[in-house]
Amino acid sequence: MKINAKAIRELADLLEETGLTEIEVADGDQSIRVNKGGMMMSTGAPAPVSMSSNPTVPQIGNNDAPSTTAVDDHPGAVTSPMVGTAYMSGEPGAPAFVTKGKNVSEGDTLLIIEAMKVMNPIKAPRSGTITQITVENGQPVEFGDVLVVIE
């Protein structure tokens, strides 16, 4: 495949102008994907993207989590490394990987983010206690969104 540097630059400029974190264009069997600040885990069908302008979603249940703006600067905040859909368990009906108050060890799975039909486990970067869970099961997440807080 011949690399079209001009097209990549134009797509990168479009990301800056629109505030999007990822864009992909296809022409026949060739495609170009530009991802700003994230990690690409796999190639395949594009993942659904939330067009919500408000990243704070009202909380449901007994997590008692404040809005994500209150935890953005917390040193124990675990953020999303990608755009996708957050799932709190490995399969529907299964218990959640973590709950508020649960002790976790470094490397434990906190939740899964589905991106482009690939399930990406989000691991605990350190040991501690889950004090806040700021996402709901099935909620779309953006790159950098706070997912949980570990203290």
VOPA-334129 format. One record per residue: residue number from 1; residue in one letter; x, y, z of N, C-alpha, C in turn. Coordinates in Angstrom, 2 decimals, padded with zeros to 5 digits. Each point is the difference from the previous one (the first is absolute). Last residue first. Layout:
// residues N
NUM / A / X / Y / Z / X / Y / Z / X / Y / Z
...
This chain:
// residues 151
151 / E / -007.86 / 004.15 / 045.45 / 000.76 / 000.67 / 001.08 / 000.73 / -001.02 / 000.81
150 / I / -002.60 / 000.72 / -005.13 / 000.62 / -000.93 / 000.94 / 000.78 / 000.80 / 001.03
149 / V / -004.20 / 000.76 / -003.89 / 001.03 / 000.60 / 000.84 / 000.45 / -001.05 / 000.99
148 / V / -002.36 / -000.07 / -005.32 / -000.07 / -000.32 / 001.43 / 001.08 / 000.78 / 000.72
147 / L / -001.03 / 001.20 / -004.50 / -000.81 / -001.21 / 000.11 / -000.24 / -000.36 / 001.46
146 / V / 001.19 / 004.65 / -003.16 / 000.29 / -000.71 / 001.24 / -000.97 / -001.17 / 000.12
145 / D / 001.65 / 002.12 / -004.78 / -001.08 / 000.02 / 001.00 / 000.45 / -000.78 / 001.23
144 / G / 002.66 / 000.36 / -004.10 / 000.26 / 000.90 / 001.12 / -001.12 / 000.08 / 001.02
143 / F / -001.26 / -001.55 / -004.86 / 001.38 / -000.01 / 000.46 / 000.16 / 001.00 / 001.13
142 / E / -004.89 / -001.73 / -000.47 / 000.95 / 000.68 / -000.87 / 001.40 / -000.17 / 000.57
141 / V / -004.94 / -002.96 / 000.42 / 001.06 / 000.78 / 000.63 / 000.92 / 000.57 / -001.07
140 / P / -005.36 / -002.39 / 000.83 / 001.09 / 000.40 / -000.89 / 001.01 / 000.84 / 000.78
139 / Q / -003.13 / -003.78 / 002.39 / 000.14 / 001.43 / -000.27 / 001.12 / 000.26 / -001.00
138 / G / -001.50 / -004.28 / 002.17 / -000.53 / 000.32 / -001.32 / 000.12 / 001.46 / -000.40
137 / N / 000.22 / -000.89 / 005.09 / 000.11 / -001.11 / -000.94 / -000.66 / 000.39 / -001.33
136 / E / 001.84 / 004.01 / 002.93 / -001.05 / -001.02 / 000.10 / 000.28 / -001.11 / -001.01
135 / V / 003.43 / 003.73 / 002.70 / -000.66 / -000.42 / -001.24 / -001.03 / -001.07 / 000.31
134 / T / 003.01 / 001.97 / 003.27 / -000.64 / 001.14 / -000.66 / -000.65 / -000.35 / -001.33
133 / I / 001.73 / -001.83 / 005.13 / -000.18 / -000.56 / -001.34 / -000.83 / 001.04 / -000.75
132 / Q / 003.23 / -000.07 / 004.82 / -001.02 / 000.55 / -000.88 / 000.00 / -000.75 / -001.33
131 / T / 002.75 / -001.37 / 003.62 / -000.81 / 000.97 / 000.75 / -001.10 / 000.62 / -000.84
130 / I / 003.46 / -004.56 / 000.37 / -000.85 / 000.74 / -000.93 / -000.90 / 000.93 / 000.82
129 / T / 004.94 / -001.72 / 001.58 / -001.43 / -000.20 / 000.19 / -000.76 / 000.85 / -001.02
128 / G / 005.20 / -002.15 / -000.53 / -000.74 / 000.93 / 000.84 / -001.46 / -000.39 / 000.10
127 / S / 004.92 / -000.64 / -003.30 / -000.86 / -000.63 / 001.00 / -000.70 / 001.07 / 000.82
126 / R / 001.46 / 000.82 / -005.21 / 000.61 / -000.12 / 001.34 / -000.99 / -000.71 / 000.91
125 / P / -000.96 / 000.70 / -004.58 / 001.39 / 000.40 / -000.09 / 000.74 / -000.11 / 001.34
124 / A / -004.26 / -002.89 / -002.16 / 000.33 / 000.93 / 001.07 / 001.48 / 000.36 / -000.09
123 / K / -002.73 / -001.44 / -004.48 / 000.62 / -000.55 / 001.20 / 000.28 / 001.09 / 001.03
122 / I / -003.36 / -001.18 / -004.40 / 000.67 / 001.14 / 000.63 / 000.48 / -000.50 / 001.36
121 / P / -001.29 / -002.69 / -004.87 / -000.07 / 000.12 / 001.46 / 000.79 / 001.21 / 000.48
120 / N / -002.54 / -000.96 / -004.75 / 001.29 / 000.43 / 000.54 / -000.11 / 000.12 / 001.52
119 / M / -002.58 / -002.26 / -004.65 / -000.16 / 000.25 / 001.43 / 001.38 / 000.26 / 000.60
118 / V / -002.09 / 000.72 / -005.16 / 001.06 / -000.62 / 000.79 / -000.22 / 000.38 / 001.45
117 / K / -002.55 / 001.70 / -003.81 / -000.34 / -001.42 / 000.22 / 001.10 / -000.76 / 000.74
116 / M / 000.26 / 004.78 / -000.62 / 000.09 / -000.68 / -001.29 / -000.14 / -001.52 / 000.16
115 / A / 000.29 / 001.79 / 004.49 / 000.33 / 000.94 / -001.08 / 000.20 / -000.82 / -001.26
114 / E / -001.61 / -000.40 / 005.56 / -000.14 / -000.55 / -001.33 / 000.28 / 001.10 / -001.01
113 / I / 001.54 / -000.80 / 005.28 / -000.48 / 000.98 / -000.98 / -000.01 / -000.69 / -001.35
112 / I / -000.18 / -001.59 / 005.54 / 000.37 / -000.26 / -001.38 / -000.51 / 001.15 / -000.85
111 / L / 001.63 / -000.50 / 005.50 / -001.14 / -000.03 / -000.92 / 000.54 / -000.30 / -001.38
110 / L / 002.75 / -000.55 / 003.84 / -000.99 / 000.90 / 000.58 / -001.29 / -000.02 / -000.80
109 / T / 004.37 / -003.58 / 000.90 / -000.90 / 000.60 / -000.99 / -001.05 / 000.83 / 000.73
108 / D / 005.06 / -000.85 / 001.95 / -001.36 / -000.55 / -000.01 / -000.83 / 000.71 / -001.07
107 / G / 004.55 / 001.31 / 001.11 / -000.18 / -000.98 / -001.07 / -001.37 / -000.67 / -000.02
106 / E / 001.75 / 001.97 / 004.56 / 000.51 / 000.46 / -001.28 / -000.14 / -001.12 / -001.02
105 / S / -003.44 / -000.29 / 003.87 / 001.45 / -000.06 / -000.11 / 000.41 / 000.51 / -001.36
104 / V / -004.53 / 001.01 / 003.36 / 000.54 / -000.56 / -001.23 / 001.52 / 000.00 / 000.08
103 / N / -004.87 / 000.47 / 003.26 / 001.45 / 000.12 / -000.11 / 000.45 / -000.68 / -001.27
102 / K / -004.97 / 002.31 / 001.03 / 000.77 / -001.22 / -000.21 / 001.49 / 000.32 / -000.07
101 / G / -003.64 / 003.29 / 000.38 / 000.47 / -000.57 / 001.26 / 000.85 / -001.25 / -000.16
100 / K / -003.38 / 001.14 / -003.84 / 000.49 / 001.02 / 000.92 / 000.37 / -000.66 / 001.32
99 / T / 000.34 / -003.18 / -004.10 / -001.08 / 000.78 / 000.59 / 000.64 / 001.03 / 000.93
98 / V / 001.51 / -003.52 / -004.51 / 000.24 / 000.74 / 001.24 / -001.27 / 000.70 / 000.46
97 / F / -000.19 / -003.13 / -003.58 / 001.38 / -000.24 / 000.39 / 000.31 / 000.68 / 001.33
96 / A / -005.06 / -001.51 / -000.98 / 000.95 / 001.03 / -000.42 / 001.41 / -000.36 / 000.48
95 / P / -003.60 / -003.94 / -000.97 / 000.29 / 001.05 / 000.99 / 001.03 / 000.99 / -000.55
94 / A / -003.22 / -002.45 / -003.50 / 001.10 / -000.37 / 000.89 / 000.24 / 001.12 / 001.01
93 / G / -003.21 / 000.33 / -003.63 / -000.48 / -000.77 / 001.14 / 001.09 / -000.43 / 000.97
92 / P / 001.53 / 001.10 / -004.92 / -001.27 / 000.44 / 000.58 / -000.44 / -000.93 / 001.13
91 / E / 005.21 / 000.33 / -000.78 / -001.13 / -000.42 / -000.83 / -001.29 / 000.45 / 000.67
90 / G / 004.26 / 001.26 / 001.77 / 000.47 / -000.70 / -001.19 / -001.09 / -000.47 / -000.93
89 / S / -000.45 / 004.47 / 003.16 / 000.22 / -001.43 / 000.20 / 000.38 / -000.64 / -001.33
88 / M / -000.87 / 004.68 / 000.38 / 000.46 / -000.24 / 001.35 / 000.25 / -001.48 / 000.30
87 / Y / 000.30 / 003.35 / -004.56 / -000.78 / -001.11 / 000.57 / 000.62 / -000.37 / 001.33
86 / A / 000.09 / 004.30 / -003.99 / 000.46 / -000.60 / 001.25 / -000.96 / -001.11 / 000.44
85 / T / 001.39 / 002.17 / -005.00 / -001.12 / -000.23 / 000.91 / 000.51 / -000.75 / 001.21
84 / G / 002.90 / 003.52 / -003.30 / -000.69 / -001.28 / -000.09 / -001.20 / -000.05 / 000.93
83 / V / 005.10 / 002.66 / -001.18 / -001.42 / 000.22 / -000.19 / -000.66 / -001.36 / -000.12
82 / M / 004.67 / 000.65 / 002.84 / -000.57 / -000.07 / -001.34 / -001.47 / 000.40 / 000.00
81 / P / 002.86 / -000.46 / 003.91 / 001.05 / 000.16 / -000.99 / -000.53 / 000.05 / -001.42
80 / S / -002.13 / 001.45 / 005.06 / -000.17 / -000.84 / -001.17 / 001.12 / 000.24 / -001.01
79 / T / 000.70 / 000.75 / 005.41 / -000.69 / 000.57 / -001.16 / -000.04 / -000.98 / -001.17
78 / V / 000.48 / 000.40 / 005.70 / 000.37 / -000.88 / -001.11 / -000.81 / 000.47 / -001.20
77 / A / 001.61 / 002.41 / 004.92 / -000.95 / -000.13 / -001.10 / 000.57 / -000.90 / -001.09
76 / G / 001.98 / 001.63 / 004.32 / -000.34 / -001.40 / -000.19 / -000.98 / -000.24 / -001.14
75 / P / 001.54 / 004.41 / 001.40 / 001.19 / -000.78 / -000.35 / -000.30 / -001.49 / -000.23
74 / H / -003.39 / 004.19 / -001.01 / 000.33 / -000.90 / 001.10 / 001.19 / -000.87 / -000.40
73 / D / -002.48 / 003.40 / -002.67 / 001.35 / 000.25 / 000.46 / 000.42 / -000.92 / 001.15
72 / D / -004.42 / -000.30 / -002.04 / 000.96 / 000.10 / -001.10 / 001.44 / 000.12 / 000.47
71 / V / -004.39 / -000.25 / 002.49 / 001.07 / -000.98 / 000.16 / 001.07 / 000.08 / -001.08
70 / A / -004.01 / 002.78 / 000.22 / 000.51 / 000.05 / 001.36 / 001.18 / -000.95 / 000.19
69 / T / -002.46 / 000.21 / -004.11 / 000.82 / 001.20 / 000.15 / 000.58 / 000.08 / 001.40
68 / T / -003.06 / -003.46 / -001.33 / 001.39 / -000.26 / -000.33 / 000.86 / 001.25 / 000.17
67 / S / -004.33 / -000.65 / 003.08 / 000.24 / 000.19 / -001.42 / 001.50 / -000.16 / -000.27
66 / P / -001.43 / -002.65 / 004.20 / -000.24 / 001.37 / -000.44 / 000.23 / 000.10 / -001.49
65 / A / -001.68 / -004.49 / 002.67 / 001.13 / 000.65 / -000.66 / -000.35 / 001.43 / -000.37
64 / D / -002.32 / -004.03 / 002.27 / 000.16 / 001.30 / 000.63 / 001.18 / 000.76 / -000.58
63 / N / -002.08 / -004.59 / -000.85 / 001.42 / 000.34 / -000.05 / 000.30 / 001.31 / 000.71
62 / N / -004.27 / -002.73 / -000.83 / 000.51 / 000.40 / 001.30 / 001.49 / 000.27 / -000.01
61 / G / -003.83 / 000.66 / -004.14 / 000.44 / -001.07 / 000.88 / 000.59 / 000.57 / 001.28
60 / I / 000.32 / 002.74 / -004.50 / -001.14 / -000.81 / 000.41 / 000.53 / -001.07 / 000.93
59 / Q / 001.63 / 005.16 / -002.21 / 000.29 / -001.30 / 000.59 / -001.29 / -000.68 / 000.44
58 / P / 001.04 / 003.70 / -004.14 / -000.56 / -000.17 / 001.34 / 000.24 / -001.42 / 000.49
57 / V / 003.42 / 002.20 / -003.37 / -001.27 / -000.71 / -000.08 / -000.54 / -000.15 / 001.41
56 / T / 003.76 / 003.13 / -002.90 / -000.45 / -000.40 / 001.32 / -001.39 / -000.61 / -000.13
55 / P / 002.37 / 001.92 / -003.74 / 000.55 / -001.28 / 000.38 / -000.45 / -000.47 / 001.37
54 / N / -002.07 / 003.16 / -004.04 / 000.14 / 000.02 / 001.44 / 000.52 / -001.35 / 000.47
53 / S / -001.02 / 000.93 / -004.53 / 000.90 / 001.10 / 000.34 / 000.21 / 000.08 / 001.50
52 / S / -001.23 / -004.30 / -003.45 / -000.44 / 000.83 / 001.11 / 001.03 / 001.09 / 000.29
51 / M / -000.11 / -003.74 / -003.27 / 000.09 / 001.39 / -000.46 / -000.45 / 000.94 / 001.11
50 / S / 002.22 / -005.27 / -000.42 / -000.99 / 000.86 / 000.63 / 000.20 / 001.43 / -000.48
49 / V / 001.24 / -004.60 / -002.69 / 000.57 / 001.13 / 000.70 / -001.13 / 000.84 / 000.56
48 / P / 001.09 / -005.44 / -001.80 / -000.92 / 001.12 / 000.09 / 000.63 / 001.11 / 000.82
47 / A / 003.31 / -003.14 / -002.67 / -000.85 / -000.06 / 001.17 / -000.99 / 001.16 / -000.02
46 / P / 002.33 / -002.54 / -004.41 / 000.09 / 001.12 / 000.92 / -000.99 / -000.14 / 001.15
45 / A / 002.26 / -004.24 / -002.50 / -001.13 / 000.90 / -000.17 / 000.10 / 001.13 / 001.01
44 / G / 004.60 / -001.99 / -000.63 / -001.26 / -000.67 / -000.29 / -001.08 / 001.03 / -000.19
43 / T / 005.28 / -000.80 / 002.46 / -000.70 / 000.61 / -001.11 / -001.26 / -000.79 / -000.26
42 / S / 002.90 / 001.01 / 004.76 / -000.31 / -000.95 / -001.06 / -000.58 / 000.78 / -001.18
41 / M / 001.68 / 002.16 / 003.95 / 000.13 / -001.36 / 000.46 / -000.17 / -001.01 / -001.14
40 / M / 001.62 / 005.39 / 000.89 / -000.76 / -000.86 / -000.90 / 000.24 / -001.43 / 000.43
39 / M / 000.12 / 004.77 / 002.89 / 000.72 / -001.18 / -000.42 / -000.89 / -000.77 / -000.96
38 / G / 000.18 / 005.58 / 001.03 / -000.47 / -001.29 / 000.49 / 000.88 / -001.12 / -000.46
37 / G / 000.24 / 004.90 / -001.17 / 000.28 / -000.24 / 001.41 / -000.46 / -001.34 / 000.53
36 / K / -001.86 / 001.30 / -004.57 / 000.71 / 001.03 / 000.76 / 000.13 / -000.40 / 001.46
35 / N / -000.58 / -002.47 / -005.06 / -000.48 / -000.05 / 001.38 / 000.85 / 000.95 / 000.82
34 / V / -001.36 / -001.51 / -005.41 / 000.83 / 000.87 / 000.81 / -000.64 / 000.05 / 001.38
33 / R / -000.16 / -003.24 / -004.77 / -000.57 / 000.33 / 001.30 / 001.01 / 000.86 / 000.75
32 / I / -001.27 / -002.00 / -005.29 / 000.93 / 000.76 / 000.83 / -000.73 / 000.34 / 001.29
31 / S / -000.46 / -003.88 / -004.36 / -000.56 / 000.94 / 000.97 / 001.13 / 000.68 / 000.76
30 / Q / -001.43 / -003.44 / -004.66 / 000.99 / 000.74 / 000.79 / -000.71 / 000.95 / 000.96
29 / D / -002.17 / -002.75 / -003.39 / 000.54 / -000.89 / 001.03 / 001.09 / 000.68 / 000.84
28 / G / -003.41 / 003.17 / -002.30 / 000.17 / -001.38 / -000.46 / 000.51 / -000.87 / 001.13
27 / D / 000.29 / 004.23 / 001.66 / -000.18 / 000.11 / -001.44 / 000.27 / -001.38 / -000.57
26 / A / -000.94 / 002.70 / 005.15 / 000.31 / -001.17 / -000.82 / -000.29 / 000.32 / -001.46
25 / V / 001.00 / 002.42 / 005.29 / -000.60 / 000.09 / -001.32 / 000.45 / -001.21 / -000.80
24 / E / -000.28 / 001.96 / 005.51 / 000.42 / -001.00 / -000.97 / -000.73 / 000.26 / -001.31
23 / I / 001.35 / 002.28 / 005.31 / -000.72 / 000.09 / -001.26 / 000.56 / -001.05 / -000.94
22 / E / 000.03 / 002.03 / 005.61 / 000.35 / -001.01 / -000.99 / -000.83 / 000.22 / -001.26
21 / T / -000.31 / 002.86 / 003.80 / 001.22 / -000.69 / 000.41 / 000.45 / -001.03 / -001.03
20 / L / -002.83 / 005.04 / -000.30 / -000.12 / -001.45 / 000.03 / 001.32 / -000.62 / 000.44
19 / G / -000.99 / 004.77 / -000.83 / 000.07 / -000.49 / 001.38 / -000.19 / -001.50 / 000.11
18 / T / 000.20 / 003.16 / -003.98 / -001.28 / -000.50 / 000.47 / 000.01 / -000.45 / 001.46
17 / E / 003.94 / 001.76 / -002.33 / -001.10 / 000.94 / -000.24 / -001.29 / -000.44 / 000.66
16 / E / 003.84 / -002.87 / 000.11 / 000.21 / 001.21 / 000.80 / -001.17 / 000.97 / -000.12
15 / L / -000.01 / -003.83 / -002.74 / -000.17 / -000.38 / 001.41 / 000.13 / 001.23 / 000.90
14 / L / 000.97 / 000.56 / -004.53 / -001.44 / -000.11 / 000.21 / -000.31 / -000.41 / 001.45
13 / D / 004.48 / 000.08 / -001.41 / -000.52 / 001.36 / 000.12 / -001.49 / -000.01 / 000.28
12 / A / 001.99 / -004.10 / -000.92 / 000.45 / 000.49 / 001.31 / -000.49 / 001.42 / 000.24
11 / L / -000.79 / -001.87 / -004.21 / -000.86 / -000.63 / 001.00 / 000.39 / 000.46 / 001.41
10 / E / 002.67 / 001.46 / -003.57 / -001.32 / 000.60 / -000.10 / -000.96 / -000.58 / 001.04
9 / R / 004.31 / -001.90 / -000.37 / 000.07 / 001.35 / 000.57 / -001.37 / 000.69 / -000.03
8 / I / 000.35 / -004.18 / -002.12 / 000.13 / -000.16 / 001.45 / 000.05 / 001.37 / 000.69
7 / A / 000.02 / -000.11 / -004.69 / -001.32 / -000.38 / 000.52 / 000.04 / -000.15 / 001.51
6 / K / 004.07 / 000.83 / -002.19 / -000.87 / 001.18 / -000.10 / -001.39 / -000.31 / 000.59
5 / A / 003.22 / -003.50 / -000.41 / 000.29 / 000.91 / 001.11 / -000.92 / 001.22 / 000.00
4 / N / -000.31 / -005.01 / -001.91 / -000.40 / 001.32 / -000.49 / 000.13 / 001.00 / 001.15
3 / I / 002.14 / -005.13 / -001.40 / -000.41 / 000.92 / 001.05 / -000.28 / 001.37 / -000.60
2 / K / -000.36 / -005.07 / -002.27 / 000.74 / 001.25 / -000.05 / -000.57 / 000.95 / 001.05
1 / M / 000.05 / -005.53 / -000.13 / -000.85 / 001.18 / 000.00 / 000.89 / 001.23 / 000.00
